[in-house]
């Protein structure tokens, strides 16, 4: 079935996961998840380089503190 994810703006480089299926490794649109990601948390839609803006809602919500690969959990451990 795949996880439900929400991408608000076409320039977003993250999506928000909207279900509790943490063991499902793929989203409904085919994005492979590198980690089990909790409900409401973000996943990288593309690779985000260290120092690059994390974009959600079409605006920067933070900066990557390390390289974040596609499908990885995006949270306080890798962005500020």
ROSE-4610 file (N, C-alpha, C; in Angstrom, 1 decimal, always signed):
// ROSE-4610
residu = [X/X/X/X/X/X/X/X/X/X/X/X/X/X/X/X/X/X/X/X/X/X/X/X/X/X/X/X/X/X/X/X/X/X/X/X/X/X/X/X/X/X/X/X/X/X/X/X/X/X/X/X/X/X/X/X/X/X/X/X/X/X/X/X/X/X/X/X/X/X/X/X/X/X/X/X/X/X/X/X/X/X/X/X/X/X/X/X/X/X/X/X/X/X/X/X/X/X/X/X/X/X/X/X/X/X/X/X/X/X/X/X/X/X/X/X/X/X/X/X/X/X/X/X/X/X/X/X/X/X/X/X/X/X/X/X/X/X/X/X/X/X/X/X/X/X/X/X/X/X/X/X/X/X/X/X/X/X/X/X/X/X/X/X/X/X/X/X/X/X/X/X/X/X/X/X/X/X/X/X/X/X/X/X/X/X/X/X/X/X/X/X/X/X/X/X/X/X/X/X/X/X/X/X/X/X/X/X/X/X/X/X/X/X/X/X/X/X/X/X/X/X/X/X/X/X/X/X/X/X/X/X/X/X/X/X/X/X/X/X]
num = [1/1/1/2/2/2/3/3/3/4/4/4/5/5/5/6/6/6/7/7/7/8/8/8/9/9/9/10/10/10/11/11/11/12/12/12/13/13/13/14/14/14/15/15/15/16/16/16/17/17/17/18/18/18/19/19/19/20/20/20/21/21/21/22/22/22/23/23/23/24/24/24/25/25/25/26/26/26/27/27/27/28/28/28/29/29/29/30/30/30/31/31/31/32/32/32/33/33/33/34/34/34/35/35/35/36/36/36/37/37/37/38/38/38/39/39/39/40/40/40/41/41/41/42/42/42/43/43/43/44/44/44/45/45/45/46/46/46/47/47/47/48/48/48/49/49/49/50/50/50/51/51/51/52/52/52/53/53/53/54/54/54/55/55/55/56/56/56/57/57/57/58/58/58/59/59/59/60/60/60/61/61/61/62/62/62/63/63/63/64/64/64/65/65/65/66/66/66/67/67/67/68/68/68/69/69/69/70/70/70/71/71/71/72/72/72/73/73/73/74/74/74/75/75/75/76/76/76/77/77/77/78/78/78/79/79/79/80/80/80]
x = [+0.8/+0.0/+0.9/+1.8/+2.7/+2.3/+3.3/+3.0/+2.4/+1.6/+1.0/+1.9/+2.3/+3.2/+2.5/+2.9/+2.4/+3.5/+3.4/+4.3/+3.5/+3.7/+2.9/+3.2/+4.5/+4.9/+5.9/+5.8/+6.7/+8.2/+8.6/+10.0/+10.5/+9.5/+9.9/+10.9/+11.9/+12.8/+12.6/+11.5/+11.0/+9.5/+9.1/+7.7/+7.4/+6.1/+5.7/+4.9/+5.3/+4.6/+3.4/+2.2/+0.9/+0.3/+1.0/+0.4/+1.4/+0.9/+1.7/+2.4/+2.5/+3.0/+4.6/+5.2/+6.7/+7.5/+6.9/+7.6/+7.5/+6.6/+6.5/+7.6/+8.4/+9.6/+9.5/+8.2/+8.0/+6.8/+6.8/+5.6/+4.7/+3.4/+2.5/+3.0/+3.8/+4.4/+5.7/+6.1/+7.3/+8.6/+8.6/+9.9/+10.3/+11.5/+12.0/+12.5/+12.1/+12.5/+13.7/+14.7/+16.0/+15.9/+14.9/+14.7/+13.2/+12.9/+11.5/+11.3/+10.3/+10.1/+8.7/+8.6/+7.3/+6.3/+5.1/+4.0/+4.4/+4.1/+4.3/+5.8/+6.7/+8.1/+8.4/+9.5/+9.8/+10.8/+10.7/+11.6/+12.2/+13.5/+14.1/+13.6/+13.1/+12.6/+13.7/+14.8/+16.0/+17.2/+18.4/+19.6/+19.7/+20.0/+20.1/+21.6/+22.3/+23.8/+23.9/+24.9/+25.2/+25.3/+24.6/+24.5/+23.4/+22.8/+21.6/+20.4/+19.5/+18.2/+17.3/+16.6/+15.5/+14.2/+13.6/+12.4/+11.1/+10.2/+8.9/+7.9/+6.7/+5.8/+6.3/+7.4/+8.0/+9.0/+9.2/+10.2/+11.2/+12.3/+13.3/+12.8/+12.9/+12.5/+13.7/+14.9/+16.1/+17.3/+18.4/+19.6/+20.1/+20.5/+21.0/+22.4/+22.6/+23.8/+24.8/+24.3/+25.2/+24.5/+25.1/+24.5/+23.3/+22.2/+21.0/+20.6/+20.7/+20.4/+18.9/+18.6/+17.2/+16.5/+15.3/+14.6/+15.0/+15.9/+16.3/+15.4/+15.3/+14.6/+15.2/+14.4/+14.9/+14.3/+15.2/+14.8/+15.9/+15.8/+16.8/+18.2/+18.3/+19.7/+20.5/+19.8/+20.5/+20.1/+19.4/+19.1/+18.8/+19.0/+18.7/+18.0]
y = [-1.2/+0.0/+1.3/+1.4/+2.5/+3.5/+4.3/+5.3/+6.5/+7.2/+8.5/+9.6/+10.4/+11.5/+12.7/+13.9/+15.2/+16.1/+16.5/+17.5/+18.7/+19.9/+21.0/+21.9/+22.0/+22.9/+22.2/+22.5/+21.7/+21.9/+23.0/+23.2/+22.5/+21.9/+21.2/+20.1/+20.0/+18.9/+17.9/+18.1/+17.1/+16.9/+15.8/+15.5/+15.1/+15.3/+14.9/+13.6/+12.6/+11.3/+11.4/+10.9/+11.2/+9.9/+8.9/+7.6/+7.0/+5.9/+5.3/+4.0/+3.8/+2.5/+2.6/+2.7/+2.9/+1.8/+0.6/-0.5/-0.6/+0.2/+0.2/+1.0/+0.4/+1.1/+2.0/+2.3/+3.0/+3.9/+5.1/+5.9/+5.5/+6.0/+5.7/+6.3/+7.3/+7.8/+7.2/+6.2/+5.4/+5.8/+6.7/+7.1/+6.0/+5.5/+4.5/+5.1/+4.7/+5.3/+4.5/+5.3/+4.7/+4.3/+4.9/+4.7/+4.5/+3.9/+4.0/+5.4/+6.1/+7.5/+7.6/+8.2/+8.4/+9.3/+9.2/+10.0/+11.5/+12.3/+13.8/+14.2/+13.3/+13.7/+13.8/+14.4/+14.6/+13.6/+13.4/+12.6/+13.4/+13.1/+13.8/+13.3/+14.2/+13.8/+13.7/+14.3/+14.3/+14.5/+14.3/+14.5/+16.0/+16.2/+17.6/+17.7/+18.5/+18.7/+19.5/+19.2/+19.9/+21.4/+22.2/+23.7/+24.1/+23.2/+23.5/+23.7/+24.5/+24.8/+23.6/+23.3/+22.3/+23.1/+22.7/+23.4/+22.7/+23.3/+22.8/+24.0/+23.7/+24.8/+25.8/+25.5/+26.4/+27.4/+27.2/+28.1/+27.4/+28.0/+27.3/+27.2/+26.0/+25.8/+25.5/+25.5/+25.1/+24.9/+24.4/+24.1/+22.7/+22.0/+20.6/+20.8/+20.1/+20.1/+19.0/+18.2/+17.1/+16.7/+16.0/+15.5/+14.6/+14.7/+13.9/+13.2/+11.9/+11.2/+11.1/+10.8/+10.6/+9.5/+9.8/+8.8/+8.8/+9.7/+9.7/+10.6/+10.3/+11.0/+12.4/+13.5/+14.8/+15.4/+15.6/+16.1/+16.8/+17.0/+17.8/+17.2/+15.9/+15.3/+15.6/+16.2/+16.5/+17.8/+18.6/+20.0/+20.9/+22.2/+23.2/+24.4]
z = [+0.0/+0.0/+0.0/+0.9/+0.9/+1.9/+2.4/+3.4/+2.8/+3.5/+3.0/+3.4/+2.3/+2.5/+1.9/+2.5/+2.0/+1.6/+0.3/-0.2/-0.5/+0.0/-0.1/-1.4/-1.6/-2.7/-3.6/-4.9/-5.8/-5.5/-4.9/-4.5/-3.2/-2.5/-1.2/-1.5/-0.6/-0.7/+0.4/+1.2/+2.2/+2.1/+2.5/+2.6/+4.1/+4.5/+5.8/+5.8/+6.7/+6.7/+7.6/+7.0/+7.7/+8.1/+8.5/+9.0/+10.0/+10.6/+11.7/+11.2/+9.9/+9.3/+9.2/+10.4/+10.4/+9.8/+9.7/+9.2/+7.6/+7.0/+5.6/+5.0/+4.1/+3.6/+2.4/+2.0/+0.8/+0.9/+0.2/+0.2/-0.9/-0.9/-2.0/-3.3/-3.3/-4.6/-5.0/-4.3/-4.7/-4.0/-3.1/-2.4/-1.4/-1.6/-0.6/+0.6/+1.8/+3.0/+3.6/+4.0/+4.5/+5.9/+6.6/+8.1/+8.4/+9.5/+10.0/+10.5/+10.0/+10.3/+10.9/+12.1/+12.8/+12.1/+12.5/+12.0/+12.2/+11.2/+11.4/+11.1/+11.0/+10.7/+9.2/+8.9/+7.5/+6.9/+5.6/+4.9/+3.7/+3.4/+2.3/+1.0/+0.1/-1.2/-2.2/-1.9/-2.7/-1.8/-2.3/-1.4/-1.1/+0.2/+0.7/+1.3/+0.7/+1.1/+2.4/+3.1/+4.4/+4.0/+4.8/+4.5/+3.6/+3.0/+2.1/+2.9/+2.4/+3.0/+3.0/+4.1/+4.1/+3.8/+2.7/+2.1/+2.4/+3.1/+3.3/+3.2/+2.6/+2.3/+1.3/+0.6/-0.4/+0.2/+1.5/+2.2/+3.0/+3.4/+4.2/+5.6/+6.2/+7.6/+8.4/+7.8/+8.5/+7.5/+8.1/+7.3/+7.6/+6.7/+6.9/+7.6/+8.7/+9.5/+9.0/+8.1/+7.5/+6.2/+5.4/+4.1/+4.5/+3.8/+4.1/+2.8/+2.8/+1.5/+1.3/+0.1/-0.3/+0.6/+1.1/+1.9/+3.4/+3.8/+5.2/+6.0/+7.3/+8.3/+8.4/+8.3/+8.5/+9.8/+10.7/+12.1/+12.8/+14.1/+14.8/+14.8/+14.5/+14.4/+13.2/+12.1/+10.9/+10.3/+11.0/+10.6/+11.8/+11.5/+12.6/+12.0]
